[in-house]
């Protein structure tokens, strides 16, 4: 099935939030902290502006609790007396004219008594920098399996390494934006978002009103990648506060520079490995420390850390594993959800470390993986026994075959011996990604989906899971068509409007097709049973039965329902962090072939092969698009996208000098799927959206190492870093990445 | 608005001659989106980096965020709204659009390539499309869709399947 909204997007008819024409609408703007940390002394409104023309909102206008409701309640909607990061929202303004707003924002002077900020998450804070608990640790988590110290002490070889990854901006092509208005006592917000019900929760809390006076509607969303998971809740609240005070609709749209400067980014990381290995290369013990930069508030860092440590030991069988994870407070804008959600950081370190172990032992890195990859019946770091029918070694062998790994390696050694100015290398990464919420997360979400039979006989799928480019509308349509045997034209997907759709959970964690799609299938079954039909009934019979039901029940609603039920095989203990972390893992093996220019130190990716097992592929074109897009976004993180920080905020907050890949920076991405259907996923599918991000940076770094570009342990590998790697001849200190 | 900053201009927009009053500091992008309600053209960065706002000015692709509206005086502007839906099947089938925010700009550059095929003799499609940033597709869906579009002879498709 082709993308159902594809032509609407190609013709430009699709309406995004800034395309909506709202009568009597004011523009909104945000006035922000000029300092990373301190106490607000005064706010001065310059006399060059006629302030009577403006709606001005501050923290005193918040009817409920001044916090953006999430895991903890520490992040204010608007700073009251203290600020904890540069650009923290302090005031809101609304006015009919955008240019007047810009001048007004510039005429406000927020005076702050500065306090010492924390600007580097890797350095222990001084006492005067403590802002959370007694150590600035936002979250501490630990996984233990076997006896790591004993195994390390007796291991024939111990290999250590420290690895770092930088922040990354999502660069969804549509910037953040919301429009809010109050109508008949209901505050309504429409805008760009992944999680309508997160915003409902945030509104109940901060606006102190019941759910039936809150209506959240997703407008067409121009990319999310996690950047529109938790962050839009704050913007929605800001737009709503302005609209409530002004008594008129307010549109709050971020320009690119504001969006990049203030929005969440991927968590920077520092990961240390100490690994015990026997002479043949078998992993005996993995001791891993993960530290993430959480930024100024807790937000989602505890769960990003959780996913990071669960993936940090890689897809390998090892009996003794200890993973210690901490998310640290710093005075940067909070880091947030971003495709992969901590896993790419953990896997970059792990997969680069595997190649370094191989080099130390004089073993082929491919062979090292062949020895250690999880076989059926082996267990992960949390003790999750893997028995899913996927052939992890086979996935790797296929990637090697498709990329011509051995032949290329031989060609490169000839090339590198003869070419004066270029070096080539090929690198591999094997990895996995757990789909859906971690551990018992899906149980807590308690997602619900409705499938309605409409009076005219059509089917309407109602979920809160949004289309943001990944293909949710198409996959839901396809699942309903397949399940009910009706024509695609007779399936409609309800708008993600909380006055219509039940809470089927957030559009995150690669859960939409696998988990919510499964609920769509079951709600279809329930609808069919409600109208008295058996599973063998065809679409024609169903359409007739729906019409007949409505004739017999005029004015009533015909709903099939489904609520999440945890598959019986899943057992998880949140206290000990042991058990089945995910219902299913998707598996991948990626190969990058790179060339580095010894004059410019620019890296060219000559070829990229992505082989993965994602359960059943529901839609080949959409699935390929997810992999190719994820790989290219991760190539940006690996090679180009450097966040430059000053005083805890992004200095290069514009696309002129924050460089994302263009058509010319990447090769065609060669994608192949292997299929081991997952019985609990919709149509046998596992999650797919985040997997492709995980294997790219380590494959590239391993390829660069193979090309003779030193021992890369930090991404992004910008030309400056590659130059340092190639030019520096001094021996490496294990502790310095 | 201050009247002495306003200019009356005429231009041809999607084949129609129109008269409009524009502010001397107004961007062509804003005239199209807010002044004329043609919201197909998107703003991605506002500084000529991303290409989401690409329109054709006298037949050549430009970033409408970098063009003052008054510069459209007596010239011909084409936006995504002018591209017939029947032309877009190849891009639809290949997965050239995901979130859709870059798509109108991609379509306009591709439409220009399609109507000026000789540019493909001197440039690769990846060179020609390098001015349009896309964060979703990884570009393969776009390049493959454009290849297929170029392979179609005009009028190949009477209707969209």
Interface residues (C-beta under 8 A of the other chain):
Chain A: X2 X3 X5 X6 X7 X8 X9 X10 X11 X12 X13 X14 X15 X16 X18 X19 X21 X170 X171 X172 X173 X174 X175 X220 X221 X222 X223 X224 X225 X255 X256 X257 X468 X469 X470 X471 X621 X622 X624 X625 X627 X628 X629 X630 X631 X632 X633 X654 X655 X656 X660 X662 X663 X664 X666 X668 X669
Chain B: X33 X37 X39 X40 X41 X42 X43 X44 X45 X46 X47 X49 X50 X52 X79 X80 X81 X83 X85 X88 X91 X92 X93 X94 X95 X96 X97 X98 X99 X100 X101 X102 X103 X104 X107 X125 X126 X127 X129 X130 X131 X132 X133 X134 X135 X136 X137 X138 X139 X140 X141 X142 X143 X160
